[in-house]
Amino acid sequence: MPDVGIYVATVYGGALDVAEQIAPLFEAAGYGVEIHETPTLEKLVDPQPNLALFCISTTGRGDYPGNFTALSNALEQQRPSLEGLRYALIAMGDSSYEDSFCGAGRRLDELLTTLGGSRVGERLEVDASETPMADDAALPWAEQWLAAHS
């Protein structure tokens, strides 16, 4: 059975809610699912999941939420090879903050690719100004992703 690690970056719990709403869809598609509320590099690479799904909020000026800094710092400082890592990404932000909209998700996407990871499918960007409940956008995206990539 393939496994998916869901790596959460959240400030107020919205990204965790999305992860918890999406997990049953992956389970129904035959994946073993593990949600990482405090993600670390070790949880990403040892062992590497068949798929890493990032549910990531943006805080401040495009910054990563506090619970995600251990992983983001390790990626940026240690620069590990992520060859073979297949990942998908759901970025959450608020377009009223034009300069930093979904900044953490966009930064992470670029970093993962630079380190050798391969994004599978399009990145979902959820705008809190248009979709206050992020799972309203994330659930249909996950269903389409699973239909196209499973």
N, C-alpha and C positions, 0 to 999 in steps of 0.2 A: 504494500500500500504506500503510495507517495505521501510525503508529509509536507505540511506548510507551517512555517513559523510566522506568526503575526506579531510584528514589532510595533509597539505603540509609543507615540510621542504625544503627550497630552498635558494640558494645563488644567482644564476644568472637567475633564472626563468625556468630552465629546468624541475624541478619537478612540477611547476605550469602548464607548458605546457602539461605535461603528464596527470595531473588531468583534465584539460580542454578537452583533447582529449578523455579521458576515460568516462567522465561523460555522454555523449550521449548514450554510449553503455548500461550503467546501467539504464538510463531513458527508453530506448527502451525495456529493460527487465522488466519494471514495477516498478523500484525503484524511490523514491523521492530522489534527490541528493542535498547536500549542500557542497560546497567547502569552507574549512576554511584556508585562507591564513595566518592568525595569530592564530594558534591553542592554546587553553587554556584547562586546566583540566575541567572547567565548560562546555565547548563545547563538551567535550568527554563523560561526565557522566550525564549531566542534560539537557535534558533527554538522556539516552544512546541510540545511534542509533542501528538499527537492525544489521548493519555492519559498522565497521570503516575500511576505506581503507587509508593506509599511503603511500604517495608518498614522499620519503625521500632521499635527496642528502647527501653526506658526504663532509665535509670540513676539512681543517687542517689535524690533525693526527687522523682521525676517529671521528671528532666532529660533533655535530648537528649544522646546520645553525642557525644564529641569530634569525630568525623569529620563530624558534621552541623552543627556550630556556625556554619560560614561561611554556610550557607544559612539557618539559623534566625535568626541575627543580622541578615542582610540583609533577610529578610522582616519582622522586627519593627521594625527601624530605618528602612528605606527605604519600607515600606508600599506596594509596587508594586501596581498594578491587575492582578489575575489574572482579569479578565473573560474568559470563553471557555475557561478552564482546566478540563478535565474530569479528575477524579482519583479514584483508589481508594486505600484505606489498610488496611494490615495492621499492627496494633499488637501489640507483644509485651511482656509483663510477668509479674509474679509476684504472685498475689493475697494471698500472706502479707504483702505490703507494702500493706495496705488503702488507706492514704491516697494512695499514688502509683501504684497499679496501672494500667498502660498510660498513665501520665500524659503522657509525651512524645507518644504518638500522639493522645491526646485533645486536648492543647494544639494540636498541629499541625492537626488536623481543624478546630478552631474558628478558628484563625488563617487557614487557607486559605479558609474560607467567608467570614470577615470581609473578606478582600481580594478577594472576587468569584469565587473558584473554586466549582465545582459537583461535589460528591461524587456518584459514580455507584455505586449499590448501597450495601449496608450495610458499615460498618466491621467488619473482623474483629479481635477481641481474643483473643489466644492467651495462655492462662495456663500458665506454665511449671510450676506446681504440679500441674496436671492433664495437660498435654501437653508432656513434656520436649523432644520433637523438634518444633519449631514447624511444620516442613513437613508433619507428619501432619495438621494442621488447615488449613494454607495451601493445599495442593494440591487438596483437595476444594472449598474455597472458590473457588479460581481457576477450576476447571472449571465450577462453578455460575455464577460471575460471567460467564465467557465465553459460556455457554449463554444467559444472560439479556440480555447487553448487546452482543453482537457481531452 
